[in-house]
Amino acid sequence: MRTADIAVSVEAVSRVGRAALRFSRQGPPLSVG
C-alpha cells in the first residue's frame, strides 16, 4: 500500500469512530451499517 492510501484509510477510520461516538452519546443510531 502507498503511504497516501494508508493516511486516507486512517483518516476515514478516525472520522467513522468520531461519528460513532457522537451517535452513541446522543442515543441509538437510526441506521446501523
PDBQT receptor file of N, H, CA, C and O in Angstrom, charges set to zero:
ATOM      1  N   MET A   1       0.845  -1.201   0.000  1.00  0.00    +0.000 N 
ATOM      2  CA  MET A   1       0.000   0.000   0.000  1.00  0.00    +0.000 C 
ATOM      3  C   MET A   1       0.877   1.247   0.000  1.00  0.00    +0.000 C 
ATOM      4  O   MET A   1       2.003   1.242   0.498  1.00  0.00    +0.000 OA
ATOM      5  N   ARG A   2       0.330   2.306  -0.570  1.00  0.00    +0.000 N 
ATOM      6  H   ARG A   2      -0.585   2.310  -0.975  1.00  0.00    +0.000 HD
ATOM      7  CA  ARG A   2       1.084   3.559  -0.582  1.00  0.00    +0.000 C 
ATOM      8  C   ARG A   2       0.869   4.317   0.724  1.00  0.00    +0.000 C 
ATOM      9  O   ARG A   2      -0.120   4.106   1.426  1.00  0.00    +0.000 OA
ATOM     10  N   THR A   3       1.800   5.190   1.030  1.00  0.00    +0.000 N 
ATOM     11  H   THR A   3       2.604   5.361   0.460  1.00  0.00    +0.000 HD
ATOM     12  CA  THR A   3       1.665   5.965   2.267  1.00  0.00    +0.000 C 
ATOM     13  C   THR A   3       0.394   6.804   2.231  1.00  0.00    +0.000 C 
ATOM     14  O   THR A   3      -0.289   6.943   3.245  1.00  0.00    +0.000 OA
ATOM     15  N   ALA A   4       0.077   7.361   1.070  1.00  0.00    +0.000 N 
ATOM     16  H   ALA A   4       0.632   7.248   0.246  1.00  0.00    +0.000 HD
ATOM     17  CA  ALA A   4      -1.118   8.193   0.946  1.00  0.00    +0.000 C 
ATOM     18  C   ALA A   4      -2.363   7.359   1.209  1.00  0.00    +0.000 C 
ATOM     19  O   ALA A   4      -3.275   7.810   1.902  1.00  0.00    +0.000 OA
ATOM     20  N   ASP A   5      -2.410   6.142   0.661  1.00  0.00    +0.000 N 
ATOM     21  H   ASP A   5      -1.669   5.776   0.098  1.00  0.00    +0.000 HD
ATOM     22  CA  ASP A   5      -3.582   5.286   0.869  1.00  0.00    +0.000 C 
ATOM     23  C   ASP A   5      -3.746   4.981   2.359  1.00  0.00    +0.000 C 
ATOM     24  O   ASP A   5      -4.858   5.006   2.887  1.00  0.00    +0.000 OA
ATOM     25  N   ILE A   6      -2.634   4.695   3.025  1.00  0.00    +0.000 N 
ATOM     26  H   ILE A   6      -1.731   4.674   2.596  1.00  0.00    +0.000 HD
ATOM     27  CA  ILE A   6      -2.712   4.393   4.455  1.00  0.00    +0.000 C 
ATOM     28  C   ILE A   6      -3.231   5.611   5.217  1.00  0.00    +0.000 C 
ATOM     29  O   ILE A   6      -4.077   5.478   6.101  1.00  0.00    +0.000 OA
ATOM     30  N   ALA A   7      -2.726   6.791   4.876  1.00  0.00    +0.000 N 
ATOM     31  H   ALA A   7      -2.039   6.899   4.158  1.00  0.00    +0.000 HD
ATOM     32  CA  ALA A   7      -3.165   8.015   5.562  1.00  0.00    +0.000 C 
ATOM     33  C   ALA A   7      -4.656   8.232   5.351  1.00  0.00    +0.000 C 
ATOM     34  O   ALA A   7      -5.374   8.570   6.292  1.00  0.00    +0.000 OA
ATOM     35  N   VAL A   8      -5.127   8.040   4.125  1.00  0.00    +0.000 N 
ATOM     36  H   VAL A   8      -4.544   7.765   3.360  1.00  0.00    +0.000 HD
ATOM     37  CA  VAL A   8      -6.554   8.239   3.830  1.00  0.00    +0.000 C 
ATOM     38  C   VAL A   8      -7.394   7.240   4.610  1.00  0.00    +0.000 C 
ATOM     39  O   VAL A   8      -8.434   7.599   5.162  1.00  0.00    +0.000 OA
ATOM     40  N   SER A   9      -6.948   5.982   4.657  1.00  0.00    +0.000 N 
ATOM     41  H   SER A   9      -6.103   5.691   4.209  1.00  0.00    +0.000 HD
ATOM     42  CA  SER A   9      -7.721   4.959   5.368  1.00  0.00    +0.000 C 
ATOM     43  C   SER A   9      -7.779   5.290   6.855  1.00  0.00    +0.000 C 
ATOM     44  O   SER A   9      -8.832   5.165   7.481  1.00  0.00    +0.000 OA
ATOM     45  N   VAL A  10      -6.657   5.709   7.417  1.00  0.00    +0.000 N 
ATOM     46  H   VAL A  10      -5.802   5.810   6.909  1.00  0.00    +0.000 HD
ATOM     47  CA  VAL A  10      -6.631   6.055   8.844  1.00  0.00    +0.000 C 
ATOM     48  C   VAL A  10      -7.560   7.219   9.121  1.00  0.00    +0.000 C 
ATOM     49  O   VAL A  10      -8.280   7.225  10.120  1.00  0.00    +0.000 OA
ATOM     50  N   GLU A  11      -7.545   8.210   8.232  1.00  0.00    +0.000 N 
ATOM     51  H   GLU A  11      -6.960   8.205   7.421  1.00  0.00    +0.000 HD
ATOM     52  CA  GLU A  11      -8.418   9.372   8.435  1.00  0.00    +0.000 C 
ATOM     53  C   GLU A  11      -9.883   8.957   8.371  1.00  0.00    +0.000 C 
ATOM     54  O   GLU A  11     -10.695   9.419   9.172  1.00  0.00    +0.000 OA
ATOM     55  N   ALA A  12     -10.223   8.089   7.425  1.00  0.00    +0.000 N 
ATOM     56  H   ALA A  12      -9.563   7.714   6.774  1.00  0.00    +0.000 HD
ATOM     57  CA  ALA A  12     -11.613   7.627   7.293  1.00  0.00    +0.000 C 
ATOM     58  C   ALA A  12     -12.029   6.883   8.554  1.00  0.00    +0.000 C 
ATOM     59  O   ALA A  12     -13.130   7.088   9.064  1.00  0.00    +0.000 OA
ATOM     60  N   VAL A  13     -11.157   6.026   9.054  1.00  0.00    +0.000 N 
ATOM     61  H   VAL A  13     -10.262   5.859   8.639  1.00  0.00    +0.000 HD
ATOM     62  CA  VAL A  13     -11.496   5.261  10.271  1.00  0.00    +0.000 C 
ATOM     63  C   VAL A  13     -11.706   6.204  11.445  1.00  0.00    +0.000 C 
ATOM     64  O   VAL A  13     -12.627   6.016  12.240  1.00  0.00    +0.000 OA
ATOM     65  N   SER A  14     -10.856   7.215  11.554  1.00  0.00    +0.000 N 
ATOM     66  H   SER A  14     -10.109   7.368  10.908  1.00  0.00    +0.000 HD
ATOM     67  CA  SER A  14     -10.985   8.162  12.664  1.00  0.00    +0.000 C 
ATOM     68  C   SER A  14     -12.312   8.921  12.551  1.00  0.00    +0.000 C 
ATOM     69  O   SER A  14     -12.985   9.150  13.556  1.00  0.00    +0.000 OA
ATOM     70  N   ARG A  15     -12.681   9.306  11.333  1.00  0.00    +0.000 N 
ATOM     71  H   ARG A  15     -12.134   9.119  10.517  1.00  0.00    +0.000 HD
ATOM     72  CA  ARG A  15     -13.959  10.014  11.154  1.00  0.00    +0.000 C 
ATOM     73  C   ARG A  15     -15.119   9.132  11.571  1.00  0.00    +0.000 C 
ATOM     74  O   ARG A  15     -16.015   9.569  12.294  1.00  0.00    +0.000 OA
ATOM     75  N   VAL A  16     -15.101   7.880  11.109  1.00  0.00    +0.000 N 
ATOM     76  H   VAL A  16     -14.374   7.525  10.521  1.00  0.00    +0.000 HD
ATOM     77  CA  VAL A  16     -16.195   6.951  11.450  1.00  0.00    +0.000 C 
ATOM     78  C   VAL A  16     -16.241   6.747  12.961  1.00  0.00    +0.000 C 
ATOM     79  O   VAL A  16     -17.320   6.685  13.550  1.00  0.00    +0.000 OA
ATOM     80  N   GLY A  17     -15.071   6.643  13.584  1.00  0.00    +0.000 N 
ATOM     81  H   GLY A  17     -14.195   6.693  13.105  1.00  0.00    +0.000 HD
ATOM     82  CA  GLY A  17     -15.035   6.442  15.033  1.00  0.00    +0.000 C 
ATOM     83  C   GLY A  17     -15.651   7.624  15.770  1.00  0.00    +0.000 C 
ATOM     84  O   GLY A  17     -16.425   7.441  16.709  1.00  0.00    +0.000 OA
ATOM     85  N   ARG A  18     -15.309   8.833  15.345  1.00  0.00    +0.000 N 
ATOM     86  H   ARG A  18     -14.680   8.982  14.582  1.00  0.00    +0.000 HD
ATOM     87  CA  ARG A  18     -15.874  10.019  15.996  1.00  0.00    +0.000 C 
ATOM     88  C   ARG A  18     -17.390  10.060  15.807  1.00  0.00    +0.000 C 
ATOM     89  O   ARG A  18     -18.129  10.349  16.748  1.00  0.00    +0.000 OA
ATOM     90  N   ALA A  19     -17.846   9.773  14.600  1.00  0.00    +0.000 N 
ATOM     91  H   ALA A  19     -17.246   9.539  13.835  1.00  0.00    +0.000 HD
ATOM     92  CA  ALA A  19     -19.289   9.788  14.333  1.00  0.00    +0.000 C 
ATOM     93  C   ALA A  19     -19.983   8.750  15.213  1.00  0.00    +0.000 C 
ATOM     94  O   ALA A  19     -21.053   9.020  15.758  1.00  0.00    +0.000 OA
ATOM     95  N   ALA A  20     -19.383   7.567  15.355  1.00  0.00    +0.000 N 
ATOM     96  H   ALA A  20     -18.514   7.348  14.913  1.00  0.00    +0.000 HD
ATOM     97  CA  ALA A  20     -19.985   6.513  16.171  1.00  0.00    +0.000 C 
ATOM     98  C   ALA A  20     -20.093   6.977  17.621  1.00  0.00    +0.000 C 
ATOM     99  O   ALA A  20     -21.098   6.727  18.287  1.00  0.00    +0.000 OA
ATOM    100  N   LEU A  21     -19.052   7.654  18.105  1.00  0.00    +0.000 N 
ATOM    101  H   LEU A  21     -18.236   7.857  17.564  1.00  0.00    +0.000 HD
ATOM    102  CA  LEU A  21     -19.092   8.133  19.491  1.00  0.00    +0.000 C 
ATOM    103  C   LEU A  21     -20.208   9.166  19.649  1.00  0.00    +0.000 C 
ATOM    104  O   LEU A  21     -20.915   9.167  20.656  1.00  0.00    +0.000 OA
ATOM    105  N   ARG A  22     -20.365  10.033  18.668  1.00  0.00    +0.000 N 
ATOM    106  H   ARG A  22     -19.791  10.032  17.849  1.00  0.00    +0.000 HD
ATOM    107  CA  ARG A  22     -21.431  11.049  18.749  1.00  0.00    +0.000 C 
ATOM    108  C   ARG A  22     -22.790  10.377  18.852  1.00  0.00    +0.000 C 
ATOM    109  O   ARG A  22     -23.574  10.679  19.751  1.00  0.00    +0.000 OA
ATOM    110  N   PHE A  23     -23.067   9.459  17.922  1.00  0.00    +0.000 N 
ATOM    111  H   PHE A  23     -22.430   9.213  17.191  1.00  0.00    +0.000 HD
ATOM    112  CA  PHE A  23     -24.382   8.803  17.897  1.00  0.00    +0.000 C 
ATOM    113  C   PHE A  23     -24.594   7.994  19.170  1.00  0.00    +0.000 C 
ATOM    114  O   PHE A  23     -25.701   7.958  19.707  1.00  0.00    +0.000 OA
ATOM    115  N   SER A  24     -23.538   7.346  19.655  1.00  0.00    +0.000 N 
ATOM    116  H   SER A  24     -22.639   7.375  19.218  1.00  0.00    +0.000 HD
ATOM    117  CA  SER A  24     -23.686   6.527  20.864  1.00  0.00    +0.000 C 
ATOM    118  C   SER A  24     -24.022   7.418  22.062  1.00  0.00    +0.000 C 
ATOM    119  O   SER A  24     -24.782   7.017  22.943  1.00  0.00    +0.000 OA
ATOM    120  N   ARG A  25     -23.455   8.622  22.093  1.00  0.00    +0.000 N 
ATOM    121  H   ARG A  25     -22.837   8.948  21.377  1.00  0.00    +0.000 HD
ATOM    122  CA  ARG A  25     -23.738   9.531  23.199  1.00  0.00    +0.000 C 
ATOM    123  C   ARG A  25     -25.163  10.079  23.098  1.00  0.00    +0.000 C 
ATOM    124  O   ARG A  25     -25.876  10.158  24.098  1.00  0.00    +0.000 OA
ATOM    125  N   GLN A  26     -25.574  10.456  21.879  1.00  0.00    +0.000 N 
ATOM    126  H   GLN A  26     -24.994  10.391  21.067  1.00  0.00    +0.000 HD
ATOM    127  CA  GLN A  26     -26.909  11.011  21.688  1.00  0.00    +0.000 C 
ATOM    128  C   GLN A  26     -27.973   9.942  21.916  1.00  0.00    +0.000 C 
ATOM    129  O   GLN A  26     -28.995  10.203  22.550  1.00  0.00    +0.000 OA
ATOM    130  N   GLY A  27     -27.731   8.738  21.397  1.00  0.00    +0.000 N 
ATOM    131  H   GLY A  27     -26.901   8.526  20.882  1.00  0.00    +0.000 HD
ATOM    132  CA  GLY A  27     -28.708   7.666  21.538  1.00  0.00    +0.000 C 
ATOM    133  C   GLY A  27     -28.415   6.581  20.520  1.00  0.00    +0.000 C 
ATOM    134  O   GLY A  27     -27.396   6.643  19.831  1.00  0.00    +0.000 OA
ATOM    135  N   PRO A  28     -29.277   5.598  20.413  1.00  0.00    +0.000 N 
ATOM    136  CA  PRO A  28     -29.056   4.508  19.468  1.00  0.00    +0.000 C 
ATOM    137  C   PRO A  28     -29.082   5.022  18.035  1.00  0.00    +0.000 C 
ATOM    138  O   PRO A  28     -29.945   5.832  17.696  1.00  0.00    +0.000 OA
ATOM    139  N   PRO A  29     -28.158   4.574  17.181  1.00  0.00    +0.000 N 
ATOM    140  CA  PRO A  29     -28.109   5.025  15.786  1.00  0.00    +0.000 C 
ATOM    141  C   PRO A  29     -29.358   4.605  15.027  1.00  0.00    +0.000 C 
ATOM    142  O   PRO A  29     -29.878   3.506  15.217  1.00  0.00    +0.000 OA
ATOM    143  N   LEU A  30     -29.830   5.498  14.167  1.00  0.00    +0.000 N 
ATOM    144  H   LEU A  30     -29.408   6.391  14.013  1.00  0.00    +0.000 HD
ATOM    145  CA  LEU A  30     -31.032   5.178  13.393  1.00  0.00    +0.000 C 
ATOM    146  C   LEU A  30     -30.722   4.098  12.362  1.00  0.00    +0.000 C 
ATOM    147  O   LEU A  30     -31.524   3.189  12.149  1.00  0.00    +0.000 OA
ATOM    148  N   SER A  31     -29.553   4.199  11.719  1.00  0.00    +0.000 N 
ATOM    149  H   SER A  31     -28.902   4.938  11.891  1.00  0.00    +0.000 HD
ATOM    150  CA  SER A  31     -29.187   3.209  10.704  1.00  0.00    +0.000 C 
ATOM    151  C   SER A  31     -27.858   2.579  11.079  1.00  0.00    +0.000 C 
ATOM    152  O   SER A  31     -26.869   3.279  11.295  1.00  0.00    +0.000 OA
ATOM    153  N   VAL A  32     -27.838   1.262  11.155  1.00  0.00    +0.000 N 
ATOM    154  H   VAL A  32     -28.641   0.693  10.980  1.00  0.00    +0.000 HD
ATOM    155  CA  VAL A  32     -26.600   0.563  11.506  1.00  0.00    +0.000 C 
ATOM    156  C   VAL A  32     -26.034  -0.069  10.253  1.00  0.00    +0.000 C 
ATOM    157  O   VAL A  32     -26.736  -0.818   9.573  1.00  0.00    +0.000 OA
ATOM    158  N   GLY A  33     -24.787   0.212   9.929  1.00  0.00    +0.000 N 
ATOM    159  H   GLY A  33     -24.216   0.821  10.481  1.00  0.00    +0.000 HD
ATOM    160  CA  GLY A  33     -24.210  -0.370   8.733  1.00  0.00    +0.000 C 
ATOM    161  C   GLY A  33     -22.941   0.357   8.445  1.00  0.00    +0.000 C 
ATOM    162  O   GLY A  33     -22.259   0.045   7.470  1.00  0.00    +0.000 OA
TER     163      GLY A  33
